[in-house]
Amino acid sequence: MSDEIKPPSSPPGGAAGPGQTPAPPDAAPPAATAPPKPAAPAKVNLTAEVDSPVLRALKEKFPQAIQAVSFYAGEVSVLLDKDSLLPVCRFLKEDPALRLDYLSNLCGVDYPDREKRFEVVYHLFSISLSHRINLKIQLADQEPAPSVVTIWRTANWHEREAFDLLGIPFEGHPDLRRILLADEWQGHPLRKEYPTRGYDRDHMKLR
Amino acid sequence: MFRTEMMDINMGPQHPSTHGVLRLKLLLDGETVTDTDVLIGYLHRGVEKLCESKNYHMIEPYTDRLDYVAAMYENLGYVETVEKLMGITVPERAEYIRVITAELQRIASHLVWLGTHALDIGAMTVFFYCFREREILLDLFEAFCGARLTYNAYRIGGLPWDVPPGWTDRVRHFVKIFPGRQQEYDTLLTKNRIWLGRTKGVGILKAGDAIDFGVSGPCLRAAGVSYDVRKAHPYSVYDRFLFDIPTGENCDTYDRYLVRMEEMRQSLRIVQQALDGLPAGEVMGKVPKRIKPPVGEVYHTVEGPRGELGFYIVSQGEDKPYRMRFRSPSFVNLQALPHMVKGSLVADVVAVIGTLDIVLGDVDR
């Protein structure tokens, strides 16, 4: 995946010369007038669209479930309708042409300014076919996310962590309780309004 | 009247074989484990929350404190993720030195694993042998970056400094002597009857379960799945080196031992090739002083000694990450523990914790 952002044409040891002028990112015209200088790396388009077989299959099979698609540094992220998450996940895992059998990561992100403040991100990977896709759903505060534990058992602890640190409930989770913090802990530290030093920590102030 | 009942046993958090502050609640039927509850979080420091208030340069030392047995990988994964987020190209020499130090770190980390794992099972000698070689590696790291455990060795865009004079010769010396030293561990363990008795058929984790539990690294490869991020998604300059991915067949603790032993040999191969191909030149790329990635998000993984080490950064165009997530292999692999110890003896729980090779700093973050 990294080869999409690194310009493959850079010759070995090309960036070595000490006398080369530092090229600010916006200095495209000087680099164009001096082609022999190998130093100035081509400006990488980070948000370029990439072709993804998983995305094509999703668009074909679940056209109404896809709310948005974004690309960044060769990664494809698909924002899904919350209710279609489970059928989509089951399809992605079981389809013989996709086989996204490995849930690499699952986590929540808090955007308090949005109407639906939480985003749950699923990073999927296929061990046999070596492709990736990122799925996302958006949730309002206290709105439960469908649990994917029945599809990937690894989601169990990840979802408990998202519940613990962000307060996202997961519907259908077999054992939803705090995992990193103590059971009697108040609040969810990764929420943006939670102060970094915590509440009631006056005695820990440095000055 | 004679009757039997199940017994709850608490193991840890202050237990030497839990490798830190791991607490297990075991439900025992006689000496057989029927159920396990894994309680973690004793070392939770809220690093993900802290990162949201630090700029990108200030985060790297925090990553050292996650997996402190293999801090080079935390550094490597973090800087590569930021580089990917910004589209920064790293000079060749820096990439090669990163590979050399990272692979040496893998050996150092596996040595800690081997020493402590054998110590848990009762073979004390191996521990001293392993730490003898680890000392050489830590000396090399100290000469390279000034620290022996928490390195902060890389920078976004390259390295803070080149290697000191004579350093590559010292690495070459290590590459030369290490196979002989590894032979000594081999002699002590590989055909040792007690070792075989304690590890063969213990803690079985089959391929299907391992993938389902998200297990990665040597524990997954010992189940016969040839998945290594260095091959599946070559990052840095790993696509230029020849190395094999060792896999096991029996999915047990002994196979995981063999896989890690072979991985050390393969790491040595990579170090040798990187030393031979080490180019001259700068070690720092052209990076703005103030790291301010554009709006976007990336998920980047590297193959740490414990498995797939993932970094997820959401940038809102500020000089601090909006959200930082560490996908630590120890956390995910530990989840398979109840499955692996179900139906085995209490003494085997110790062996299984050892074979999972967890670092609690990495589990709890």
Boltz contact constraints between the chains, C-beta under 6 A:
constraints:
  - contact:
      token1: [A, 1]
      token2: [B, 233]
      max_distance: 6.0
  - contact:
      token1: [A, 2]
      token2: [B, 235]
      max_distance: 6.0
  - contact:
      token1: [A, 5]
      token2: [B, 84]
      max_distance: 6.0
  - contact:
      token1: [A, 5]
      token2: [B, 87]
      max_distance: 6.0
  - contact:
      token1: [A, 6]
      token2: [B, 89]
      max_distance: 6.0
  - contact:
      token1: [A, 12]
      token2: [B, 92]
      max_distance: 6.0
  - contact:
      token1: [A, 13]
      token2: [B, 92]
      max_distance: 6.0
  - contact:
      token1: [A, 13]
      token2: [B, 279]
      max_distance: 6.0
  - contact:
      token1: [A, 13]
      token2: [B, 281]
      max_distance: 6.0
  - contact:
      token1: [A, 15]
      token2: [B, 91]
      max_distance: 6.0
  - contact:
      token1: [A, 16]
      token2: [B, 281]
      max_distance: 6.0
  - contact:
      token1: [A, 16]
      token2: [B, 282]
      max_distance: 6.0
  - contact:
      token1: [A, 22]
      token2: [B, 286]
      max_distance: 6.0
  - contact:
      token1: [A, 41]
      token2: [B, 89]
      max_distance: 6.0
  - contact:
      token1: [A, 44]
      token2: [B, 87]
      max_distance: 6.0
  - contact:
      token1: [A, 46]
      token2: [B, 87]
      max_distance: 6.0
  - contact:
      token1: [A, 72]
      token2: [B, 296]
      max_distance: 6.0
  - contact:
      token1: [A, 73]
      token2: [B, 84]
      max_distance: 6.0
  - contact:
      token1: [A, 73]
      token2: [B, 298]
      max_distance: 6.0
  - contact:
      token1: [A, 101]
      token2: [B, 211]
      max_distance: 6.0
  - contact:
      token1: [A, 102]
      token2: [B, 211]
      max_distance: 6.0
  - contact:
      token1: [A, 103]
      token2: [B, 214]
      max_distance: 6.0
  - contact:
      token1: [A, 105]
      token2: [B, 310]
      max_distance: 6.0
  - contact:
      token1: [A, 105]
      token2: [B, 327]
      max_distance: 6.0
  - contact:
      token1: [A, 107]
      token2: [B, 325]
      max_distance: 6.0
  - contact:
      token1: [A, 109]
      token2: [B, 314]
      max_distance: 6.0
  - contact:
      token1: [A, 109]
      token2: [B, 323]
      max_distance: 6.0
  - contact:
      token1: [A, 123]
      token2: [B, 299]
      max_distance: 6.0
  - contact:
      token1: [A, 127]
      token2: [B, 227]
      max_distance: 6.0
  - contact:
      token1: [A, 130]
      token2: [B, 232]
      max_distance: 6.0
  - contact:
      token1: [A, 153]
      token2: [B, 212]
      max_distance: 6.0
  - contact:
      token1: [A, 153]
      token2: [B, 213]
      max_distance: 6.0
  - contact:
      token1: [A, 154]
      token2: [B, 213]
      max_distance: 6.0
  - contact:
      token1: [A, 154]
      token2: [B, 214]
      max_distance: 6.0
  - contact:
      token1: [A, 157]
      token2: [B, 335]
      max_distance: 6.0
  - contact:
      token1: [A, 180]
      token2: [B, 41]
      max_distance: 6.0
  - contact:
      token1: [A, 180]
      token2: [B, 44]
      max_distance: 6.0
  - contact:
      token1: [A, 189]
      token2: [B, 46]
      max_distance: 6.0
  - contact:
      token1: [A, 189]
      token2: [B, 49]
      max_distance: 6.0
  - contact:
      token1: [A, 190]
      token2: [B, 49]
      max_distance: 6.0
  - contact:
      token1: [A, 196]
      token2: [B, 53]
      max_distance: 6.0
